[in-house]
Amino acid sequence: MPPANVPARTRQVNNSGMTLPTPATPAGLAPNVPQIRLYQDWLREQRGLSFADYHALWRWSTTELDAFWQSIWDYFELRSPTPHTAVLGRNVMPGAQWFPGAQANYAHQVFRHVDAAHAAGLPAIVSDDEKGQARELSWPELRRQVASLALHLKTQGVRPGDRVAAYLPNVPETIVAFLAVVSIGAVWSVCAPDMGTNAVLDRFSQIEPAVLIAADGVSWAGRDIDRSAVVQELRAKLPSVRHLVVLHHPAAFESIADSADWVRATALNDEKTAAFEPLWLPFDHPLWIVYSSGTTGLPKPIVHSHGGIVLVAMASGLHMDVGCSYRPNNFGERFHWYSSTGWIMWNSQTSGLLSGTTCVIFNGSPGGPRDAPDWTTLWRFAARHGVTYLGSGAAFYAGCAKAGVDLAQCGDLSRIRALGTTGSPLSPEVQQWGTDQFKRIAEIKSGNPPPGRPMMIDYCILNSHYVLPHVAVTAKARMNAGVGLMGVATHMARKGLRYDTDEGREELHRIAERHMYHAIRASLRISKERGVAPWMHKTRWPDGWLPIDTYNRNVDELGDFHNRYDWEALRTEIMQNGGIAHSCLVAYMPGESSSKALGKPNSLYPVRDVTLNKTDGSVTIRWAAPDSDNPAYFYQSAWDISEVDMIKAYAVFQKFTDQGISADLWRRIKDDDKVSSRELLTHYFAMVKYGMKTRYYYNSNVASDKTLDNAGSIHDGVEEKVVCESCTM
């Protein structure tokens, strides 16, 4: 269908500083009538054709070839400066000839949408990567960069029919390069930088490229990888290459001689770029070369044409149901299909531009870093950029299901209206996982749980066992509950980790972040169910404040810490919601002093003894460390951790809190030993350095210097007393 004059609309700003389209209808959602339904309506109104069901439509499209493909040309109002004399001029295989006499250019069809899409305030490309380097490329800027690079290639003698090979990752520059190459009639072919040198040469050596456009580095799975040596080897072993354009990456250690710089090649902005128009080419002029897998000999080059791909891509859009972003039916459509440039789905993703659709691309591993897999990566990316159509390989969805990913914790995915899958069959179990996940997202978004099932937080408050009756009365009256973190010592013992090592602190950081992120998100969920608390000004939640904004950056020197959750997306949700429900969720429950009420053992403390008795009047709680009789589990005793090391461990936890935590310190004191003023000052300055907010107790062991043995037992004869209480910084 032809581009329409769409008035500019206001836009929402997301946490990346990028823009999200304001929905087009009063209800806040575009109608999203299926594309194939719109096409059927057109057939009925313009051709007088009606079909009882999809099967009847399919049968017509496969038996009446001329009528069907002519209808696709007319429905999408494809253009040619010369008319075609037939739809299927020669109906033989091989040798079929489609639309003889017509001319086409893939880039022409893309640039048809520049003015209308830009007037609607919509970008052409939104990109992001593992490092959170988000970018937008507007439609006019896309056209300008394409024109600049196309003119650069022409000055290097590139002519229609020449092959241009690319060794590039999934970044906007690759789409610019592709459109520039095909706009002047050259033939495009691309390999991903994660492919080995021989695999690339197996492909490119068969097509004899005149130009190589390559990235000299790439970021993947948490690593920056230098590819400059590979690029130089490719040029050396491809004798047909007479010109090299290099897209520089910070990982590259050395520059490549006798090459053109990408930035300069795309910097032209003058009358020539403004006047640039893609060449009109014969309908069957080669567009790109893709390859078979290479499982039986060398990969086989496969050539597709300009006219054929444009026509088939428009028809495929009916099946995939990808809409034009600036039209009311799909206003704000954001199309993402995860792919590397070495997979045919990169071509499919890019074809969204043919219909005026904003393409959202991700450069990196969908499963996170190799040493710390994170299957929420792509989902958080989709939430951050308001993706409406998300596609990926079936293996990705299976990985998410196996990892137990909870999509409700990945940001606002409610804009996603369609999921696509390819590459391998999708199992029924994974299909059901996806259905259940998005059903839950819809329930949370609407604030209406299924009939007969209370919200989880309500269920916990109403059905928990409270040791102290007055706690139950208060919690149920307010429908408010503190969220504690219990059993850290057992967790550390089972992993063989210590509180006073970098590795141990990194694990403390991981569980502290996970706990607080989900606690705050739970509070956000409560606020959506029951309303925002009226006293939120104290902690400035509506203004975008988060507890991690206040931590002391010296904490980051205590280990190799990496935040695993999308705090910026959470910040945006809280701001859009006007706050959250309960500020108490930004503090850790003091498990030691509250264990009587909770009926639980210590929270984040190391153990002092493998058994613990807590008594308050008539209430006595006895606790034994889990698995303490198992030699494989080494419990590190609180008495064996220095005060400064314990302060460091607490500081890691307090990175994610704004209130004091129960932060006990333990000290062995023999005979007449005392804690000197120098030591107390050392502890004080350590607390200041790492931003500790509160210290409650200083505990001393005055009778024994015995420690936990490997079986997890503490020997008899230990007497403990408090020598400093409620020392608040």
C-alpha positions in Angstrom: 0.0 0.0 0.0 1.3 3.5 -0.8 2.9 5.7 1.9 0.4 8.1 3.5 0.8 11.6 4.8 0.9 11.0 8.5 1.0 14.0 10.9 3.8 14.1 13.4 3.0 12.6 16.8 4.3 13.1 20.3 6.7 10.5 21.5 7.6 8.9 24.9 11.2 8.7 26.1 12.5 5.4 27.4 15.3 4.8 29.8 17.9 4.8 27.1 17.1 8.4 26.1 15.5 7.0 23.0 11.9 7.6 21.8 8.9 5.3 21.8 5.9 6.1 19.7 2.8 7.3 21.3 0.0 4.8 20.4 -2.4 6.0 17.8 -5.8 5.2 19.2 -7.7 6.6 22.2 -7.4 3.1 23.8 -3.6 3.4 23.6 -3.1 0.6 21.2 -3.0 0.4 17.4 -5.8 -1.8 16.0 -3.3 -4.3 14.5 -5.8 -5.9 12.1 -3.9 -8.8 10.5 -2.1 -7.9 7.3 -3.6 -10.8 5.5 -7.1 -9.7 6.5 -6.5 -6.3 5.1 -5.2 -7.9 1.8 -8.3 -10.1 1.6 -10.5 -7.0 2.1 -8.7 -5.3 -0.8 -9.1 -8.4 -3.0 -12.9 -8.4 -2.3 -13.2 -4.6 -2.9 -10.8 -4.2 -5.9 -10.9 -7.6 -7.6 -14.3 -9.0 -6.5 -12.6 -12.1 -5.0 -13.8 -13.7 -1.8 -12.4 -16.8 -0.1 -14.2 -19.0 2.4 -11.0 -19.7 4.4 -7.2 -19.5 4.3 -6.9 -22.7 2.4 -9.0 -21.4 -0.4 -6.9 -18.2 -0.6 -3.7 -20.3 -0.6 -5.0 -22.5 -3.4 -5.8 -19.5 -5.5 -2.4 -18.0 -4.9 -0.6 -21.2 -6.1 -2.8 -22.0 -9.1 -3.5 -18.5 -10.5 0.0 -17.3 -10.5 -0.4 -14.3 -12.8 -3.5 -13.0 -10.9 -1.9 -13.5 -7.5 1.5 -11.8 -8.1 -0.1 -9.0 -10.1 -2.3 -8.4 -7.0 0.7 -8.2 -4.8 2.3 -5.6 -7.2 -0.9 -3.6 -7.2 -1.7 -3.9 -3.5 1.6 -2.5 -2.4 1.7 -0.1 -5.4 5.2 -1.2 -6.5 6.9 1.2 -8.9 8.8 0.9 -12.2 9.7 3.6 -14.7 8.9 1.1 -17.4 5.8 -1.2 -17.5 6.1 -5.0 -17.4 4.7 -6.8 -20.4 3.6 -9.9 -18.5 3.7 -11.3 -14.9 5.3 -14.7 -15.8 6.8 -14.2 -19.2 8.4 -17.6 -19.4 6.9 -20.4 -17.3 9.7 -23.0 -17.3 12.1 -24.2 -14.6 14.9 -23.5 -14.7 14.6 -20.2 -16.7 11.3 -18.7 -15.5 11.1 -15.0 -16.3 9.1 -12.8 -14.0 7.8 -9.3 -14.9 9.8 -8.8 -18.1 10.2 -5.1 -18.9 9.9 -3.9 -15.3 12.7 -2.3 -13.4 13.4 -2.3 -9.7 15.8 -1.4 -7.0 15.5 -2.6 -3.4 16.8 0.7 -2.1 14.1 2.6 -4.0 11.4 0.8 -2.2 13.1 1.5 1.2 13.5 5.2 0.5 9.8 5.6 -0.5 9.0 5.7 3.2 11.6 8.3 4.3 9.3 11.4 4.4 6.2 9.8 5.8 8.0 7.8 8.5 10.1 10.8 9.5 7.1 13.1 9.6 5.5 10.6 12.0 8.5 10.9 14.3 9.6 7.3 13.8 13.2 6.0 13.4 14.4 3.7 10.6 16.7 1.6 12.8 17.0 1.2 16.6 20.1 -0.7 17.7 21.6 -1.9 21.0 24.4 -4.2 22.1 25.8 -6.1 25.1 27.2 -2.9 26.5 24.0 -1.0 26.4 25.2 1.3 23.6 21.8 2.2 22.2 21.5 4.2 19.0 18.8 5.5 16.6 19.1 6.1 12.9 16.5 8.4 11.4 15.1 7.7 7.9 16.7 10.9 6.4 20.1 10.0 8.1 19.8 6.5 6.7 19.3 7.9 3.2 22.2 10.4 3.6 24.7 7.8 4.8 23.7 5.4 2.1 24.1 8.1 -0.6 27.6 9.0 0.8 28.9 5.5 0.8 27.4 4.8 -2.6 29.1 7.8 -4.1 32.4 6.7 -2.4 32.1 3.3 -4.0 31.4 4.8 -7.4 34.6 6.8 -7.1 36.4 3.6 -6.5 35.1 2.2 -9.8 32.4 0.0 -8.5 29.9 -0.7 -11.3 26.6 -2.6 -11.6 27.3 -6.3 -11.3 30.5 -6.0 -9.3 30.4 -8.0 -6.1 31.0 -6.3 -2.7 31.8 -8.6 0.2 31.1 -7.6 3.8 32.6 -8.9 7.0 30.4 -7.1 9.5 28.3 -7.7 12.7 24.7 -6.9 13.2 24.9 -3.1 13.5 23.3 -0.2 11.6 26.4 0.3 9.5 25.9 -3.1 7.9 22.4 -2.1 6.7 23.8 1.2 5.4 26.5 -0.7 3.6 24.0 -3.2 2.1 21.7 -0.4 0.8 24.6 1.6 -0.6 26.0 -1.4 -2.5 22.7 -2.4 -4.0 21.6 1.1 -4.8 24.3 1.4 -7.5 23.7 -2.1 -8.9 26.5 -3.9 -7.2 25.9 -7.4 -5.7 26.0 -7.8 -1.9 27.3 -10.7 0.2 28.0 -10.8 3.9 29.6 -13.1 6.5 29.5 -12.6 10.2 32.8 -11.8 12.1 32.2 -14.8 14.4 33.0 -17.1 11.4 36.5 -18.4 11.0 38.8 -17.2 8.2 38.6 -20.4 6.2 34.8 -20.4 6.4 34.7 -16.8 5.1 37.2 -17.6 2.3 35.2 -20.7 1.2 32.3 -18.3 0.4 33.9 -15.1 -0.8 36.6 -16.7 -3.0 33.8 -18.1 -5.2 32.3 -14.7 -6.0 35.5 -12.7 -6.6 34.5 -9.5 -4.8 35.9 -6.1 -6.0 35.4 -4.4 -2.6 35.6 -5.7 1.0 33.9 -3.8 3.8 35.0 -5.2 7.1 35.0 -4.6 10.9 38.4 -4.9 12.5 36.9 -6.0 15.8 33.7 -7.3 17.4 32.1 -7.7 20.9 30.5 -11.0 21.7 29.4 -12.8 24.8 31.1 -10.3 27.1 34.4 -10.2 25.2 36.0 -7.7 22.9 37.7 -9.5 20.0 40.4 -8.1 17.7 39.7 -9.1 14.0 42.2 -6.9 12.3 44.5 -9.8 11.5 41.6 -11.7 10.0 40.7 -8.7 7.8 44.2 -8.4 6.5 44.3 -12.2 5.8 41.0 -11.9 3.9 42.3 -9.1 1.7 45.6 -11.0 1.1 43.8 -14.2 0.0 41.1 -12.4 -2.1 43.1 -11.1 -5.1 40.1 -9.6 -6.7 39.7 -7.1 -3.9 40.9 -3.7 -5.0 39.4 -1.5 -2.3 38.9 -2.0 1.5 36.6 0.0 3.8 37.2 -0.6 7.5 34.7 -0.1 10.3 36.9 0.5 13.3 36.3 -1.3 16.7 38.0 -0.4 19.9 39.2 -4.0 20.3 41.5 -3.7 17.2 45.1 -3.3 18.3 46.4 -1.9 15.0 45.2 0.0 12.0 45.0 -1.6 8.6 47.1 0.1 5.9 45.8 1.1 2.5 42.2 1.2 3.6 39.3 3.7 3.7 37.8 4.7 7.0 34.1 4.0 7.4 33.3 7.3 9.1 34.9 9.3 6.3 33.2 7.2 3.6 29.8 8.0 5.1 30.4 11.6 6.1 29.5 13.3 2.8 26.5 15.7 3.2 26.2 18.0 0.3 24.2 18.6 -2.9 25.4 15.3 -4.4 24.1 13.2 -1.5 20.8 15.2 -1.5 20.4 14.5 -5.2 21.4 10.8 -5.1 18.9 8.3 -6.4 19.3 4.5 -6.6 19.7 3.1 -10.1 16.7 1.6 -11.8 17.8 -2.0 -12.7 16.2 -4.9 -14.6 13.7 -6.7 -12.5 16.0 -9.8 -12.3 19.2 -7.9 -11.7 21.2 -9.7 -8.9 20.6 -8.2 -5.4 22.6 -10.4 -3.1 24.4 -13.7 -2.8 23.7 -16.0 0.2 25.0 -19.5 0.8 24.0 -23.0 1.6 25.4 -24.5 4.8 28.4 -26.2 3.3 27.7 -29.6 4.8 28.3 -31.3 1.4 31.4 -29.7 0.0 31.9 -25.9 -0.3 28.9 -23.7 0.5 26.8 -23.1 -2.6 26.3 -19.5 -3.6 22.6 -18.6 -4.1 21.6 -15.5 -6.1 18.4 -13.5 -5.5 17.2 -10.6 -7.6 16.0 -7.1 -6.8 12.5 -7.5 -8.1 12.0 -11.0 -6.8 13.1 -10.2 -3.3 11.0 -7.0 -3.1 7.9 -8.8 -4.3 8.4 -11.9 -2.2 9.3 -9.8 0.9 6.0 -7.8 0.6 4.0 -11.1 0.2 5.9 -12.6 3.2 4.9 -9.6 5.3 1.3 -10.7 4.9 2.2 -14.1 6.4 4.5 -12.7 9.1 2.0 -9.9 9.9 4.6 -7.2 10.0 3.0 -3.8 9.6 4.1 -0.3 8.4 5.2 1.7 11.5 3.6 5.0 10.5 0.2 3.7 9.4 -2.6 3.8 12.0 -3.2 0.1 11.9 0.3 -0.7 13.2 1.5 2.7 14.4 4.7 2.4 16.3 5.5 -1.1 15.0 9.0 -2.2 16.1 10.2 -5.3 14.3 13.1 -7.4 15.8 14.3 -10.8 14.6 17.4 -11.9 16.4 20.1 -12.9 14.0 23.8 -12.7 13.1 24.7 -11.4 9.7 25.6 -14.9 8.7 22.0 -16.2 8.9 19.3 -15.5 6.3 17.1 -14.0 9.0 19.4 -11.0 8.9 18.1 -10.4 5.4 14.5 -11.0 6.6 15.0 -8.5 9.5 16.3 -5.9 7.1 13.4 -6.4 4.7 11.2 -4.7 7.3 12.4 -1.4 5.9 10.7 -2.2 2.6 7.3 -1.8 4.2 8.3 1.3 6.2 8.8 -0.6 9.5 11.2 0.4 12.2 13.8 -2.3 12.5 15.2 -3.0 16.0 18.5 -4.9 16.0 20.7 -6.4 18.7 24.4 -7.0 18.3 25.7 -9.6 20.7 24.9 -12.9 22.4 21.2 -13.5 23.3 22.4 -15.8 26.1 24.6 -13.2 27.8 28.3 -13.7 28.7 29.8 -17.1 28.4 31.0 -17.2 32.0 27.7 -16.0 33.3 24.8 -17.0 31.0 21.8 -14.7 31.1 18.8 -15.7 29.0 16.9 -12.5 29.9 19.3 -10.4 27.8 17.2 -10.3 24.6 13.9 -9.9 26.5 15.3 -7.0 28.5 16.5 -5.5 25.2 13.0 -5.9 23.8 11.4 -4.3 26.8 13.8 -1.4 26.7 13.1 -0.5 23.1 9.3 -1.3 23.0 9.6 -4.1 20.5 6.2 -5.2 19.1 7.2 -8.1 17.0 10.0 -10.4 18.3 11.5 -13.3 16.4 14.3 -15.7 17.0 15.4 -19.3 16.5 13.5 -22.1 18.3 16.7 -22.9 20.2 16.6 -19.5 21.9 13.1 -20.0 23.3 14.0 -23.5 24.4 17.0 -22.1 26.2 14.8 -19.6 28.0 12.4 -22.2 29.1 15.1 -24.5 30.3 16.7 -21.7 32.3 13.4 -20.9 34.0 13.2 -17.3 32.7 10.4 -15.3 34.2 9.5 -12.8 31.5 7.4 -10.7 33.9 10.7 -9.8 35.6 12.4 -8.6 32.3 10.7 -5.2 32.0 7.5 -4.2 30.2 7.0 -6.7 27.4 3.3 -5.9 27.0 3.9 -4.2 23.7 5.0 -7.5 22.1 2.0 -8.6 20.0 3.7 -11.4 18.0 6.5 -13.9 18.4 8.2 -15.6 15.5 10.4 -18.7 15.4 12.4 -20.5 12.8 15.6 -22.6 12.4 14.2 -25.8 13.9 10.8 -27.1 15.1 9.4 -25.5 18.2 8.5 -28.2 20.8 4.9 -28.2 22.2 6.4 -27.7 25.7 8.3 -24.5 24.7 5.2 -23.3 22.9 3.2 -23.7 26.1 6.0 -21.9 28.1 5.7 -18.9 25.8 1.9 -18.9 26.0 1.9 -19.1 29.8 4.5 -16.4 30.1 2.6 -13.8 28.0 -0.7 -14.8 29.6 0.9 -13.8 33.0 2.3 -10.6 31.5 -1.2 -9.7 30.3 -2.7 -10.4 33.8 -0.1 -8.2 35.5 -0.6 -5.4 33.0 -4.4 -5.5 33.5 -4.2 -5.8 37.2 -6.8 -8.6 37.1 -5.7 -12.0 38.3 -7.6 -15.0 37.1 -10.8 -15.7 39.0 -10.3 -17.6 42.2 -6.5 -17.0 42.4 -5.3 -14.3 44.8 -2.1 -12.3 44.0 1.0 -14.0 45.4 1.9 -11.2 47.9 -1.7 -11.2 49.3 -1.6 -15.0 49.6 1.7 -14.9 51.6 0.5 -12.3 54.0 -2.8 -13.9 54.7 -1.6 -17.5 55.0 1.9 -17.2 56.6 2.5 -18.5 60.1 3.4 -15.7 62.5 5.2 -16.7 65.8 4.2 -13.4 67.5 0.5 -12.6 67.2 0.8 -8.8 67.1 3.0 -9.2 63.9 0.2 -11.1 62.2 -2.4 -8.4 63.2 -0.2 -5.6 61.8 0.7 -7.4 58.6 -2.8 -8.4 57.7 -4.3 -5.0 58.6 -1.8 -3.2 56.4 -1.5 -5.9 53.8 2.2 -5.1 54.1 5.1 -7.5 54.7 8.9 -7.0 55.0 10.9 -9.2 52.6 13.9 -10.9 54.3 16.9 -12.7 52.9 17.6 -15.9 54.8 20.2 -18.6 54.8 23.2 -16.8 53.2 25.7 -18.7 55.3 24.3 -22.0 54.2 24.3 -20.9 50.6 28.0 -19.9 50.9 28.9 -23.1 52.6 27.3 -25.2 49.9 29.2 -23.3 47.3 32.5 -23.6 49.2 32.8 -19.8 49.4 34.0 -17.5 52.1 32.8 -14.1 53.1 36.3 -12.6 53.0 37.4 -13.3 49.4 36.8 -11.6 46.1 35.0 -14.7 44.9 32.8 -14.8 47.9 32.0 -11.1 47.7 31.1 -11.5 44.1 28.5 -14.2 45.0 27.2 -11.9 47.8 26.8 -9.2 45.2 24.9 -11.5 42.9 22.4 -12.6 45.5 22.0 -9.1 47.0 21.2 -7.6 43.6 18.8 -10.4 42.8 17.0 -10.1 46.1 16.7 -6.4 46.0 15.7 -6.2 42.3 12.9 -8.6 42.8 11.9 -7.0 46.1 11.5 -3.6 44.5 9.7 -5.2 41.5 7.3 -6.9 43.9 6.6 -3.5 45.5 6.0 -2.1 42.1 3.5 -4.9 41.4 1.8 -4.2 44.8 1.5 -0.6 43.9 -0.2 -1.5 40.6 -2.7 -3.6 42.5 -3.3 -1.4 45.5 -2.0 2.1 44.6 1.2 4.0 45.3 2.0 4.8 48.9 1.3 8.5 49.7 4.6 9.0 51.6 6.9 8.1 48.6 8.5 11.6 48.6 10.8 10.4 51.4 12.7 8.2 49.0 11.9 10.0 45.8 10.7 7.0 43.9 8.4 9.0 41.5 11.5 11.0 40.4 13.4 8.0 39.3 15.4 7.4 42.4 16.8 3.9 43.1 18.8 2.6 46.1 21.8 1.9 43.9 22.1 5.6 43.2 23.4 6.2 46.7 26.1 3.5 47.1 29.7 4.4 47.6 31.7 3.6 44.4 34.6 2.3 46.5 32.5 -0.9 46.9 33.3 -1.7 43.2 37.0 -2.3 44.1 36.0 -5.3 46.3 35.4 -7.7 43.4 34.7 -8.1 39.7 31.0 -7.0 40.0 28.6 -6.9 37.1 25.0 -5.8 37.5 22.8 -8.5 35.9 19.5 -6.8 36.0 18.1 -3.9 33.9 17.9 -1.3 36.6 17.3 1.5 34.1 14.2 -0.3 32.7 13.0 -0.7 36.3 13.6 3.0 37.0 11.5 3.9 33.9 8.6 1.6 35.1 8.6 3.1 38.5 8.6 6.7 37.2 5.7 5.8 34.8 3.8 4.3 37.7 4.4 7.3 39.9 6.3 5.4 42.6 6.0 2.1 44.4 4.1 0.8 47.4 6.5 0.2 50.3 9.8 1.8 51.0 10.6 -0.8 53.7 11.7 -3.1 50.8 14.9 -1.1 50.4 16.3 -2.5 53.7 17.4 -6.0 54.6 15.5 -7.5 57.5 17.8 -7.8 60.6 17.5 -11.6 60.7 19.3 -11.9 64.0 17.1 -9.7 66.1 14.0 -10.5 64.1 14.4 -14.3 64.1 11.9 -14.7 67.0 9.2 -13.0 65.0 10.1 -14.8 61.7 10.8 -18.2 63.1 13.8 -18.3 60.9 17.6 -18.4 61.3 20.1 -15.6 60.6 19.7 -13.6 57.4 23.0 -12.7 55.8 25.2 -13.4 58.8 27.9 -16.0 58.9 27.2 -18.6 61.6 28.6 -18.4 65.1 27.6 -21.9 66.0 26.0 -24.8 64.1 23.2 -24.6 66.6 21.5 -21.5 67.8 19.0 -20.8 70.6 17.0 -17.5 70.5 14.8 -16.8 73.6 12.5 -14.0 74.3 10.2 -14.7 77.3 8.1 -17.7 76.5 9.3 -17.9 72.9 12.4 -20.0 72.1 13.7 -20.8 68.7 16.3 -23.5 68.2 18.1 -23.7 64.9 20.7 -26.0 63.4 22.8 -25.2 60.4 21.6 -27.3 57.4 24.0 -30.1 56.4 26.4 -29.1 59.2 27.3 -32.7 59.6 28.5 -33.0 56.0 32.2 -32.5 55.7 31.7 -31.1 52.1 30.0 -28.1 53.5 32.4 -25.8 55.2 30.7 -23.1 57.3 33.0 -20.1 57.9 32.6 -19.0 61.5 31.8 -15.4 62.2 34.7 -15.5 64.7 37.2 -16.2 61.9 36.3 -13.2 59.8 38.1 -10.0 60.6 36.0 -6.9 61.3 37.2 -5.1 58.2 36.4 -8.1 56.0 32.9 -8.3 57.5 32.5 -4.6 56.8 33.4 -5.2 53.2 30.8 -8.0 52.9 28.1 -5.8 54.4 29.1 -2.9 52.1 28.5 -5.2 49.1 24.9 -5.8 50.4 24.3 -2.2 51.1 25.1 -1.3 47.5 21.5 -2.2 46.9 19.8 -0.6 50.0 19.2 2.8 51.2 18.6 1.9 54.9 20.8 0.3 57.5 21.1 -3.4 57.7 21.8 -5.6 60.7 25.5 -5.4 60.5 27.1 -7.3 63.4 30.8 -7.6 64.0 32.5 -10.4 65.9 35.8 -10.4 67.8 37.7 -13.0 69.8 39.0 -11.6 73.1 41.4 -13.6 75.2 42.1 -13.1 78.9 42.4 -9.3 79.4 42.6 -8.3 75.8 40.6 -5.3 74.8 39.7 -3.7 71.5 42.0 -0.7 71.1 41.0 2.7 70.0 43.3 2.3 66.9 41.3 -0.8 65.9 38.0 0.9 66.4 39.1 3.8 64.3 40.3 1.4 61.6 36.8 -0.1 61.6 35.2 3.3 61.5 37.3 4.5 58.6 36.6 1.3 56.7 32.9 1.9 57.2 33.2 5.4 56.0 35.3 4.4 52.9 32.7 1.8 51.8 29.6 3.8 52.7 28.3 1.7 55.5 25.1 3.2 56.9 24.6 1.5 60.2 26.4 -0.8 62.7 24.2 -2.4 65.3 26.3 -4.7 67.5 29.9 -5.6 68.4 30.0 -9.2 69.7 32.9 -10.7 71.5 34.0 -14.3 72.2 35.8 -14.1 75.6 36.3 -17.8 76.5 37.5 -19.8 73.6 39.6 -19.5 70.5 38.3 -22.7 68.9 36.8 -22.6 65.4 34.5 -24.5 63.2 36.1 -27.8 62.0 35.5 -29.1 58.5 32.5 -31.1 59.7 30.8 -27.9 60.6 30.9 -28.2 64.4 31.9 -25.6 66.9 33.4 -27.0 70.1 32.0 -26.3 73.5 33.1 -23.6 75.9 32.1 -20.5 74.0 30.7 -17.6 75.9 29.4 -14.6 74.0 28.5 -11.1 75.1 27.7 -7.8 73.6 30.2 -5.1 74.2 28.9 -2.4 72.0 25.2 -1.9 71.0 23.4 0.3 68.6 26.5 2.2 67.3 25.0 4.1 64.5 27.1 5.9 61.9 
